[in-house]
Structures are given as C-alpha cells and as structure tokens.
Amino acid sequence: MGLGREASGDMAERTETSKAEWEIARLVRPRLFPHEGAVLRSALRALFEAQPEVRRQMVIRAYTAGELSIGKTAEMMGVSHERMKEILTEGGAGIHLGPRTVDEVLRDAENA
C-alpha cells in the first residue's frame, strides 16, 4: 500500500530537516560559523533583507498574539513607536493601549 499524502509530506519534511541539519553541520564543523545558532541568525538576517515583508508579517502576528509589545516590535523593525503603530494599523492589527488584566501586565513585563 502506498503512502498517503500526509505520510509522504511528513517524510519530505523530515528529509528537508535532515538536509538542513547536514548543511548546518558542514558550516559549524570546519568553524565557518562558531555554532548552529550563528548559522540560523545569519540565514534569518539574509531572509529578512531579501524579503522584508516576511519580518513585517512575523512581527505583526506576534504583536497581535500578545507576544510582543509595541516597543519590542518597533525595536525589531528598526522604527519609531509612532511608525510601528502605523505599520500595525496598515497590517490590520488593533493597537493595544495597555494591559487589560494582571496576566497581560505580567506578559508585557516578560516581553519588554
């Protein structure tokens, strides 16, 4: 019996993960990068330079989910608080003017 779509998709994902792990190891072992995190950081920097919309969407979604404050999103985007509010509004995110619960206060403190 053949593999179903889900099973073959899982296998393809594992194969891509294995390939990525192999490539990362080939960058770290000969000390082209000091550690795996440095490879990932460099790859993300290149991704965000090539596709700034990806970073914008990531930050908007994290803000909307309550994972980031406006200050942190502005810092990540390299813009002022006011410009960040504009970016969030343009992206369809509502602006949170302050925490509404104790949990939100604590989460804001963690994310600041």
N, C-alpha and C positions, 0 to 999 in steps of 0.2 A: 504494500500500500504506500502511495506517495506521501510526501509531506504536505500538510495543509499550508495555506498562506501564512498563518500566524507562526507556525513552526519554522517555515523557511525564512520568514522575516527575522525571527529570533536568531536563527543560525547566521544570517547575513550580518546582523548587528554584532554578534559575538566575533565573527570573522573580522569586521572592521575594528572592533575593540582590540583584538589580538594584534592586528596590523599596526594600529596606533601605538600600542604598548611596545611592540618590537621597534618601531621607529624612534620612540622616545628613549628607549634603552640605548640605541645606537648613537644618540646625541649626548647622553649622560656618561656612558662608559668611557669614551675617549676624552671626556672632560670638555666637550664643546659647550656644554652647559653644566653648571655646578650641581643641579638636582632637577628632578622631574617638575617641580613647581616653577622653576625658571623657564622651562620649555613651554609649559602651559601659559604662563604670563606673557611670554614673547608671542606665542600664537594668538592669544586674545588681543594683544595690542595691535598686531597686524590685521586681524579680523575687523576690529573697531575702526582702524584707519581706512581700510578698504570699503567697509560697509557701515558708516556711522549710524544709519537708521537702525541697525541691529542693537547697538548700545542704547540708543534712544528708547526703543521699544522695551528693552530689558529693564531700564530704569523706571519707565512709566509703569510697567506691570508690577515691579517690586514696590513702588510707591503706593499704587492702588491696593495692593495686598497688605499694606501696612508694615512692610518690611524695612522701609527707608523713610526718613524724614525729608522734608523739602531741603533742609541744609545739606544732608548727605547726598541727595540726588543732584543738587547744584554743584557740589564738590566733584562728584563723579563725572558730571558733564562739563565741568570747567566753565560754568556760567554763574551769573549773579542769582540771588534768590528771586528777584523780580523776573528775570529772564526764565528761570526754571518754572515759575508759576505760569508763564505764557506757554512754555513747552508742554507742561502738563495739561493745560486747558486745550491747546491745539490737539493733543493726543487723546482728548476725550475723558481725561481723569478729573474728578472733582477735587477741589483743594480742601484739605483738612485744616481747619483754622485752629485746632487744638485738640488735645485728648478729651474723649467723652467719658472714659471710665478709668478706674485705677489700673486695670490691665494695660490700657493704651498708654498711660503715663509711664509704666514700667517698661513697656516695649519701646517707647520713644527714647527712654534713657539708655537702654541697651543699644539702640541703633544710632545714637548720636555720636 
